[in-house]
């Protein structure tokens, strides 16, 4: 925005005698063009009011008309200086980083909106005060005062203190800059970055990284509004995993209830969010509730909401069902929900309406329910952890997610994906020994454990090179124990490592089955693996016929 002050001399008939033009761009011969003409030919103003606001060069400006003493004529002054300052103040208020502008002595001339909010100030009251009046700082500890004193920028100073003005704890990263005009120090600029700004910046950087790695194929609008995970975020090439993804894609557009089964850390909520993102409800809310994390006494009020007076201290409060209306409700670990709450949830699913705790009015509810469990669904039903009527209501479609140990080919694929996602353009390398350790580990925490392992390794490694010393010790110990067991128990032959390991696994399973009368559940418990994992290995080693044969012999006997 150009700053200008224009002086125009008029005669008694408001014709232009002379005008200054040094501040007007693009006009070289204004005097010759307008001399002798009425002021209205140059600018539209109310000459009767003597003062007012006009639009000049497409920007607001103030004008004033003054009588020339002892002469027959007028002086017109046109200036945008008032709006010039406001214009730049508005720009600085848009920024989400804190800005303080001081004079050369450290007195505050301007504070932007982000600094006012972040430091709990009232800028109308703090403007004109010295930095040390507002903050518990001295000329030796204040970032901006040190920058003014040394006449050099001072960058990235970490501060935490209690404000003299607001008595609030403030933590931030500050930079101070001296401002010079014609080599003369005229003031200072303080840039303040608060915690929430830094957190948002990290999130935005991660989103930008993802966008770049996806080839920038998404439009700006669709990428900005992509609040939840989509099927593109489900990483894997395992055949069973791909089957689960394809099933989820096929049912996404329907309103059928879905039950997702998988061990902890396999990505059940990612599947649920992906289904929501591909559904007709994607423009509405996706609300997730972890049934295992909520105290028993609060589940009902959180789900249904409360009416004022329903219990001591209660207020009118919306429940999750109300917030999820027209959208998707994800009930994580529904097997942890009490049978009493399950019966009330069943009524909601059947009748599409509910009442708040303490309320008397039924509220209509249009919500798609996706549930998850970390235990086999049929086992839940048999054990009575879930009501049979609710089970058949939420189990219209079951989507199984394999544990990571059954997706061996996906381990390194996911590892590289997480490295790229978290690297922020840094080039991390990984030793071959680390790759082998990761591939041989059983990952009881599944994909979540792998992600945490990657984060740990990236934080502790040196020179962006990940070696075995950068891997958590429990994984290293597991690998060492496995190696010792293999060395002590198996004779070496020329069939190769995979063949040896398969033979050993088959023999261990057979020994356990014999010991437990070929009871798969008891053998799985002894081997400390899930029943489904043991069934997978029985099928892998073609042991089903042996088990059935032994059971027949047992029945005959």
ZAMARGU-4260 file (C-alpha; in steps of 0.2 Angstrom, whole numbers, plus 5000, padded with zeros to 4 digits):
<rodrens>
0) 5000/5000/5000 | 5008/5016/4994 | 5008/5031/5007 | 5004/5047/4999 | 5001/5066/5004
5) 4995/5077/4991 | 4993/5096/4992 | 4982/5105/4979 | 4980/5124/4978 | 4963/5130/4972
10) 4957/5147/4967 | 4940/5154/4974 | 4931/5144/4960 | 4939/5128/4965 | 4950/5127/4950
15) 4967/5119/4952 | 4981/5131/4952 | 4995/5119/4957 | 4996/5101/4965 | 5010/5091/4971
20) 5013/5074/4962 | 5029/5067/4970 | 5019/5053/4979 | 5008/5048/4964 | 5014/5033/4954
25) 5011/5032/4935 | 5007/5051/4933 | 5021/5062/4926 | 5012/5077/4920 | 4998/5080/4932
30) 5000/5099/4933 | 4999/5101/4914 | 4984/5089/4914 | 4973/5097/4927 | 4979/5115/4929
35) 4964/5126/4927 | 4951/5113/4929 | 4939/5111/4943 | 4944/5100/4957 | 4930/5087/4953
40) 4940/5083/4937 | 4954/5077/4947 | 4945/5069/4962 | 4927/5067/4968 | 4924/5075/4984
45) 4911/5085/4994 | 4918/5103/4993 | 4904/5109/5005 | 4909/5098/5019 | 4927/5104/5019
50) 4932/5087/5026 | 4928/5068/5023 | 4934/5052/5016 | 4936/5048/4998 | 4942/5033/4987
55) 4959/5038/4979 | 4969/5025/4969 | 4956/5012/4974 | 4961/5015/4992 | 4952/5025/5006
60) 4960/5043/5010 | 4956/5058/5021 | 4954/5075/5014 | 4953/5092/5021 | 4949/5109/5013
65) 4957/5125/5021 | 4954/5143/5017 | 4970/5152/5012 | 4972/5166/5025 | 4971/5184/5017
70) 4969/5176/4999 | 4955/5171/4988 | 4957/5152/4987 | 4959/5135/4996 | 4972/5122/5000
75) 4967/5104/4999 | 4976/5090/5008 | 4973/5072/5004 | 4982/5058/5014 | 4980/5040/5017
80) 4992/5039/5031 | 4978/5035/5044 | 4972/5020/5033 | 4990/5016/5029 | 4994/5011/5047
85) 4977/5002/5049 | 4980/4992/5032 | 4997/4985/5039 | 4989/4982/5056 | 4976/4971/5048
90) 4989/4961/5039 | 4999/4958/5055 | 4983/4953/5064 | 4979/4939/5051 | 4996/4930/5056
95) 4995/4916/5068 | 5012/4920/5075 | 5014/4934/5089 | 5021/4951/5083 | 5027/4965/5094
100) 5034/4981/5087 | 5044/4993/5098 | 5053/5009/5097 | 5072/5010/5099 | 5071/5010/5118
105) 5059/4995/5120 | 5042/5004/5122 | 5028/4994/5113 | 5021/5003/5098 | 5010/4988/5092
110) 5005/4970/5097 | 4996/4959/5085 | 4981/4949/5089 | 4990/4932/5090 | 5002/4939/5103
115) 4988/4947/5113 | 4979/4930/5114 | 4994/4920/5116 | 5001/4930/5130 | 4984/4935/5138
120) 4986/4953/5136 | 4975/4968/5132 | 4985/4977/5118 | 4975/4994/5121 | 4983/4994/5139
125) 5000/4987/5135 | 5004/4999/5120 | 5015/5013/5125 | 5022/5002/5140 | 5040/4996/5141
130) 5044/4978/5138 | 5050/4976/5156 | 5033/4983/5163 | 5024/4968/5154 | 5036/4954/5156
135) 5048/4949/5171 | 5063/4952/5160 | 5078/4963/5160 | 5089/4971/5146 | 5100/4956/5148
140) 5086/4942/5147 | 5074/4950/5135 | 5076/4944/5117 | 5070/4960/5109 | 5080/4972/5121
145) 5096/4962/5118 | 5093/4963/5099 | 5091/4982/5101 | 5106/4984/5112 | 5118/4973/5101
150) 5109/4980/5085 | 5109/4962/5078 | 5096/4949/5076 | 5094/4936/5090 | 5085/4920/5084
155) 5076/4906/5092 | 5077/4910/5111 | 5067/4898/5121 | 5057/4907/5135 | 5045/4902/5149
160) 5039/4914/5162 | 5024/4922/5171 | 5017/4938/5164 | 5018/4953/5175 | 5001/4958/5166
165) 4991/4943/5166 | 5000/4932/5179 | 4999/4917/5166 | 5012/4905/5162 | 5019/4908/5145
170) 5031/4897/5135 | 5037/4902/5118 | 5051/4903/5105 | 5056/4921/5102 | 5066/4930/5089
175) 5071/4949/5090 | 5076/4960/5075 | 5082/4978/5076 | 5075/4989/5062 | 5085/5002/5053
180) 5081/5016/5041 | 5096/5024/5032 | 5107/5015/5045 | 5098/5023/5059 | 5091/5012/5073
185) 5072/5016/5074 | 5064/5001/5082 | 5063/4983/5085 | 5052/4968/5079 | 5049/4953/5091
190) 5042/4937/5083 | 5034/4925/5095 | 5030/4907/5091 | 5018/4898/5104 | 5016/4880/5108
195) 5000/4878/5098 | 5007/4886/5083 | 5022/4874/5083 | 5010/4859/5085 | 5000/4865/5070
200) 5015/4868/5060 | 5021/4850/5063 | 5004/4844/5057 | 5004/4854/5042 | 5021/4849/5037
205) 5016/4831/5039 | 5001/4834/5028 | 5012/4843/5015 | 5024/4828/5015 | 5010/4816/5012
210) 5003/4827/4998 | 5020/4828/4989 | 5023/4809/4991 | 5006/4806/4983 | 5012/4815/4968
215) 5001/4830/4971 | 4987/4821/4962 | 4973/4828/4974 | 4965/4845/4972 | 4969/4858/4985
220) 4951/4858/4991 | 4949/4839/4993 | 4965/4838/5002 | 4961/4852/5014 | 4944/4844/5018
225) 4951/4826/5021 | 4949/4826/5040 | 4949/4807/5041 | 4959/4792/5035 | 4954/4785/5018
230) 4958/4768/5010 | 4973/4775/5002 | 4981/4776/5020 | 4979/4757/5022 | 4996/4751/5018
235) 4999/4732/5014 | 5000/4719/5000 | 4996/4704/5010 | 4982/4694/5001 | 4971/4692/5016
240) 4974/4711/5021 | 4969/4716/5003 | 4953/4705/5004 | 4948/4715/5020 | 4951/4731/5011
245) 4941/4726/4996 | 4926/4720/5007 | 4927/4737/5017 | 4926/4746/5000 | 4911/4736/4994
250) 4901/4740/5010 | 4906/4758/5012 | 4891/4765/5003 | 4878/4755/5012 | 4872/4759/5030
255) 4874/4742/5036 | 4882/4739/5053 | 4900/4733/5053 | 4910/4723/5066 | 4929/4725/5064
260) 4939/4711/5072 | 4958/4713/5075 | 4971/4712/5089 | 4976/4729/5097 | 4986/4739/5086
265) 4981/4732/5069 | 4972/4747/5063 | 4954/4745/5067 | 4950/4763/5068 | 4959/4767/5052
270) 4947/4754/5043 | 4932/4763/5052 | 4938/4780/5046 | 4941/4774/5029 | 4924/4767/5028
275) 4916/4783/5034 | 4927/4793/5021 | 4920/4783/5007 | 4902/4783/5013 | 4888/4794/5009
280) 4890/4801/5027 | 4907/4808/5024 | 4902/4826/5025 | 4895/4823/5043 | 4904/4818/5059
285) 4914/4803/5063 | 4914/4800/5082 | 4924/4787/5090 | 4922/4781/5108 | 4934/4769/5117
290) 4922/4758/5127 | 4936/4751/5138 | 4943/4769/5142 | 4927/4776/5149 | 4922/4773/5168
295) 4906/4762/5169 | 4896/4775/5177 | 4899/4788/5163 | 4896/4778/5148 | 4877/4781/5148
300) 4879/4800/5150 | 4892/4801/5137 | 4882/4791/5124 | 4865/4798/5127 | 4869/4815/5135
305) 4861/4822/5151 | 4846/4833/5156 | 4849/4847/5169 | 4843/4840/5186 | 4845/4822/5182
310) 4858/4820/5195 | 4868/4832/5207 | 4878/4844/5196 | 4871/4838/5180 | 4868/4850/5165
315) 4860/4850/5148 | 4873/4841/5138 | 4873/4833/5121 | 4879/4815/5120 | 4889/4807/5107
320) 4874/4800/5098 | 4868/4818/5095 | 4885/4823/5089 | 4886/4808/5077 | 4868/4811/5070
325) 4869/4809/5051 | 4886/4803/5053 | 4896/4787/5059 | 4898/4781/5077 | 4913/4770/5080
330) 4912/4759/5096 | 4930/4753/5099 | 4931/4738/5110 | 4913/4736/5112 | 4916/4719/5121
335) 4921/4730/5136 | 4904/4738/5137 | 4892/4732/5151 | 4877/4721/5146 | 4865/4735/5153
340) 4872/4748/5142 | 4872/4735/5127 | 4853/4733/5129 | 4850/4752/5128 | 4862/4753/5113
345) 4852/4739/5105 | 4836/4749/5107 | 4844/4764/5098 | 4849/4753/5084 | 4832/4745/5082
350) 4821/4760/5085 | 4832/4774/5079 | 4829/4785/5094 | 4834/4787/5112 | 4832/4798/5128
355) 4845/4808/5137 | 4849/4803/5155 | 4835/4810/5166 | 4825/4816/5150 | 4808/4811/5145
360) 4808/4816/5127 | 4813/4804/5113 | 4826/4810/5101 | 4827/4803/5083 | 4844/4796/5079
365) 4851/4793/5061 | 4868/4785/5064 | 4878/4771/5056 | 4887/4761/5069 | 4904/4753/5066
370) 4910/4742/5081 | 4927/4734/5084 | 4933/4720/5096 | 4950/4713/5100 | 4944/4696/5104
375) 4936/4683/5091 | 4918/4688/5089 | 4912/4670/5091 | 4921/4668/5107 | 4913/4684/5114
380) 4896/4677/5111 | 4900/4660/5119 | 4908/4669/5134 | 4893/4680/5136 | 4903/4696/5135
385) 4891/4702/5122 | 4872/4700/5121 | 4867/4689/5107 | 4854/4701/5100 | 4866/4715/5100
390) 4879/4704/5092 | 4868/4700/5077 | 4862/4718/5075 | 4880/4725/5074 | 4887/4710/5065
395) 4879/4712/5048 | 4896/4712/5040 | 4912/4706/5049 | 4929/4713/5043 | 4944/4703/5050
400) 4961/4712/5051 | 4976/4700/5052 | 4990/4703/5065 | 5006/4709/5058 | 5015/4693/5062
405) 5004/4685/5049 | 5008/4699/5036 | 5027/4696/5036 | 5029/4704/5018 | 5021/4720/5024
410) 5033/4723/5039 | 5046/4731/5029 | 5034/4739/5017 | 5026/4748/5033 | 5043/4752/5040
415) 5048/4761/5024 | 5031/4770/5024 | 5033/4776/5042 | 5051/4782/5038 | 5045/4792/5023
420) 5030/4799/5033 | 5040/4805/5048 | 5057/4809/5039 | 5052/4827/5034 | 5063/4826/5019
425) 5078/4819/5028 | 5086/4804/5020 | 5086/4790/5033 | 5096/4774/5030 | 5094/4757/5038
430) 5106/4743/5041 | 5103/4726/5034 | 5104/4718/5051 | 5090/4729/5057 | 5079/4724/5043
435) 5081/4705/5047 | 5077/4708/5065 | 5061/4718/5061 | 5056/4704/5049 | 5059/4690/5062
440) 5050/4699/5077 | 5032/4693/5081 | 5025/4711/5084 | 5013/4708/5098 | 5008/4726/5097
445) 5006/4725/5078 | 5007/4740/5067 | 5006/4752/5082 | 5021/4744/5089 | 5030/4745/5073
450) 5026/4764/5071 | 5033/4767/5089 | 5048/4757/5085 | 5052/4768/5069 | 5049/4784/5079
455) 5061/4778/5093 | 5074/4773/5080 | 5073/4790/5071 | 5075/4800/5087 | 5090/4791/5094
460) 5100/4786/5078 | 5115/4796/5073 | 5118/4804/5056 | 5101/4797/5050 | 5108/4780/5049
465) 5098/4767/5059 | 5107/4752/5066 | 5104/4738/5079 | 5108/4750/5093 | 5094/4761/5089
470) 5081/4747/5090 | 5071/4744/5107 | 5080/4731/5118 | 5065/4720/5120 | 5065/4717/5101
475) 5084/4714/5101 | 5082/4702/5116 | 5068/4693/5107 | 5079/4691/5091 | 5094/4684/5102
480) 5083/4672/5111 | 5076/4665/5095 | 5093/4663/5088 | 5099/4654/5103 | 5084/4642/5103
485) 5086/4638/5084 | 5105/4635/5087 | 5103/4623/5101 | 5088/4613/5095 | 5091/4610/5077
490) 5104/4601/5067 | 5111/4610/5053 | 5108/4604/5035 | 5109/4611/5018 | 5090/4614/5016
495) 5091/4632/5020 | 5085/4643/5035 | 5067/4644/5030 | 5065/4626/5028 | 5074/4623/5045
500) 5063/4635/5054 | 5047/4628/5046 | 5052/4610/5052 | 5055/4617/5069 | 5039/4626/5070
505) 5029/4611/5064 | 5037/4600/5077 | 5034/4612/5091 | 5015/4613/5086 | 5014/4594/5085
510) 5022/4592/5102 | 5010/4604/5110 | 4994/4597/5102 | 4999/4579/5108 | 5002/4586/5125
515) 4985/4594/5125 | 4975/4580/5117 | 4974/4589/5101 | 4964/4603/5109 | 4968/4619/5099
520) 4963/4632/5112 | 4974/4624/5125 | 4988/4622/5114 | 4987/4640/5108 | 4987/4646/5127
525) 5002/4635/5130 | 5011/4642/5115 | 5006/4660/5120 | 4998/4664/5103 | 4980/4668/5098
530) 4969/4653/5093 | 4967/4660/5075 | 4986/4662/5074 | 4988/4643/5078 | 4974/4638/5066
535) 4984/4648/5053 | 5000/4638/5056 | 4990/4621/5057 | 4984/4625/5040 | 5001/4631/5034
540) 5009/4614/5039 | 4995/4603/5033 | 4992/4597/5051 | 4972/4597/5050 | 4971/4579/5044
545) 4982/4573/5058 | 4972/4582/5071 | 4955/4576/5064 | 4962/4558/5063 | 4968/4558/5081
550) 4950/4565/5086 | 4942/4551/5077 | 4953/4538/5085 | 4949/4546/5102 | 4930/4545/5099
555) 4931/4527/5094 | 4941/4522/5109
</rodrens>
